[in-house]
Amino acid sequence: MRVVGPGRRERAYQEEIAALGRRGAALSTSLRIAQGNLESALLIERGTARFTDRLEDRLAQVESQKSRALVLVGSLQQEVLQVRAQLERAQSRLARVEPARRGLLQRLLGSLVSPRA
């Protein structure tokens, strides 16, 4: 008895099935790689969005601090102007008082130095 193998058509089908299996395996590998790339891209996008949100929060904080600093500088400027005005008033009062003090001091010193009659 002679064993007869598959015919031409059957071998062609088997080869086609094997080729389709290899192509399916390659597509499956490509699909896994694409899924991995997609997951990585999603993670990067989510991380970038979070990073952008943090940067925007920091920017808002800096803007708020800038506004507070401007208000503080304005109030300090007003205070400096008030202190300057007070200083000028005190200096003008001192200028008016100083000659009288010198005169009094000179009178006292003059009475001590000069003999009384």
Number of C-alpha atoms within 10 A of each C-alpha: 3 4 5 6 8 10 9 9 9 11 12 12 12 13 12 12 12 12 12 12 12 12 12 12 12 12 12 12 12 12 12 12 12 12 12 12 12 12 12 12 12 12 12 12 12 12 12 12 12 12 12 12 12 12 12 12 12 12 12 12 12 12 12 12 12 12 12 12 12 12 12 12 12 12 12 12 12 12 12 12 12 12 12 12 12 12 12 12 12 12 12 11 11 11 11 11 11 11 11 11 11 11 11 12 12 12 12 11 11 11 11 10 9 8 7 6 3
